[in-house]
Amino acid sequence: MKNISEYLHDKYGAWGWVGQRAHDASGINSVFPLDFIVSCDYGADTPLYFAKEDVFSMEKNKLIRKDWSNEDLNASLQGAQGRDIFDRWNEYKKPVNLLCYRSIGRLETSTSRLKKKPRIFAMPERMKRNFDDKILLHRILPELSLPRIPGEIGKLSEYTFNFLRRELKLPFVVQFPYGSSGHFTFVIREESEYKKLRSKHPTSTVIIRKYINGFSLNVNAVVISAKGGVKVAGSFPSIQIVGVPECSNSSSSYCGNDYAAAQTLDKHIIDQVEDQLQRIGIWMGGEGYRGIFGMDFMVKDGKIYAVEINPRFQNSTGLYTALDNLRRPKKRTLFLLHIAELLQDKDKELREYVRTFPFRDLMRPLEGSQIIVHNRSRRAIVAGELLPGVYNADSRGLNLRKEGATLNTCASRGDILITCGVPRPLTVIEPDAAICKVQMLRNVLNPGNKRTLTPEAKKIIAGVYNKLELKATGKVVMRNA
């Protein structure tokens, strides 16, 4: 096959990214040039990797940053911005190809204003929601001969705090069926927390499980159609950064990934991750799932517990793609395998691409990390100026060395990249919203406990907040585009 990027553009036409974060498309764009991006956020870094007129964003002209959700992305396809997006897609001679962080119901059903139905490169919303259900995974694990964290499934109104304290000890975890990035996962440490949650959601069916005082792993993977069934290929895991107080208010909040720190994991842990990923992925494939997905695991005393399926791209996929691009030929990477899988049943060239893909290469360790910085205060406005680019740190704080938005601008392990939606001055940032990412070619977690940040990483995050100069502001009403 000739260059796969050229092949996909020549045969299938225009390609675009649809997702909450524009920066998720930056690594993809460096391998596979995109024609447009539809996103919620828009940062000072976005023009460094994509032309402004090709980015359709809710934030671009409003200077308001929220804790964006897929509902916001769905809303961006309505109103004036929706008309602009559909008008752009109607300009292309062929149907547009949408590489989606996850599928969007509106794109699946409400396309009457489009001359040609788009190709959506994601599992349908219905299937995605099915595998999103954490209760489904909890129930299926024994059938797959896999361990699970002890717990109960039921309505909150059915359980008293004293019963759960006796059965599971303190603290314990309440996890709702749906929710990502730590949303709708609650660590209960005292009776008042549980009563408040139960009074708010008395009839909600949840998993109430034992608290595992370990660390979290994340894997990017793909389910591929193969002779006689399916094939599952996964990446080397990263250690997830969860609930660190330096950049988040919540003890369950997702705060980034560390591939470099994962290089110290014992082989028997990696082997367990691979085994469980295979069993769960093959089960998913048997239920009809194909393409990219992710998994979260908890690790305690050398034992692995699968806790969540992410049937979509992940926040870590962008980092994985960027680091993967630094180490090997760009034509062989996970998102291209995802595209090829979803087209291979009708494309002989892509079937050959899948057949000859070096799957074991995905398991090579990577050297890099990212920290997601959140607004830990009330609604605030950016009174300072934080520029996207490569920094170094000294006793005076962070010093900008050169402009940049992607990891290929980093020349050494000492470089610090500030990127991913870096808010422009005067941007209003809602509580808990992600502000930006700090990416590096080294670890940020302490190798010993794998849960706390290194002193250097803590100083870097403090430097980010200092440059932002967040000032409390009054109520702002967000109106959908």
Sequence and secondary structure as in RCSB ss.txt:
>XXXX:A:sequence
MKNISEYLHDKYGAWGWVGQRAHDASGINSVFPLDFIVSCDYGADTPLYFAKEDVFSMEKNKLIRKDWSNEDLNA
SLQGAQGRDIFDRWNEYKKPVNLLCYRSIGRLETSTSRLKKKPRIFAMPERMKRNFDDKILLHRILPELSLPRIP
GEIGKLSEYTFNFLRRELKLPFVVQFPYGSSGHFTFVIREESEYKKLRSKHPTSTVIIRKYINGFSLNVNAVVIS
AKGGVKVAGSFPSIQIVGVPECSNSSSSYCGNDYAAAQTLDKHIIDQVEDQLQRIGIWMGGEGYRGIFGMDFMVK
DGKIYAVEINPRFQNSTGLYTALDNLRRPKKRTLFLLHIAELLQDKDKELREYVRTFPFRDLMRPLEGSQIIVHN
RSRRAIVAGELLPGVYNADSRGLNLRKEGATLNTCASRGDILITCGVPRPLTVIEPDAAICKVQMLRNVLNPGNK
RTLTPEAKKIIAGVYNKLELKATGKVVMRNA
>XXXX:A:secstr
   HHHHHHHHH  EEEESS GGGGHHHHHHS  SEEEES   TTGGGTS GGGEEESSTTT EE    HHHHHH
TTSHHHHHHHHHHHHTSSS  EEEESS  HHHHH  TT SS  EEES  HHHHHHHH HHHHHHHGGGGT     
EEEEEGGG  HHHHHHHH SSEEEE SS STTTTEEEE SHHHHHHHHHHSTT EEEEEE   SEEEEEEEEEEE
ETTEEEEEE   EEEEE  TTT S TT EEEEEHHHHTTS HHHHHHHHHHHHHHHHHHHHTT  EEEEEEEEEE
TTEEEEEEEE S  HHHHHHHHHHHHHS TTS HHHHHHHHHHGGG HHHHHHHHT  GGGGGS    EEEEEE 
 SSSEEE S    EEEEEETTEEEEEEE SSGGG  STT EEEESS   TT EE TT EEEEEEESS  B TTTS
SSB HHHHHHHHHHHHHH EEE         
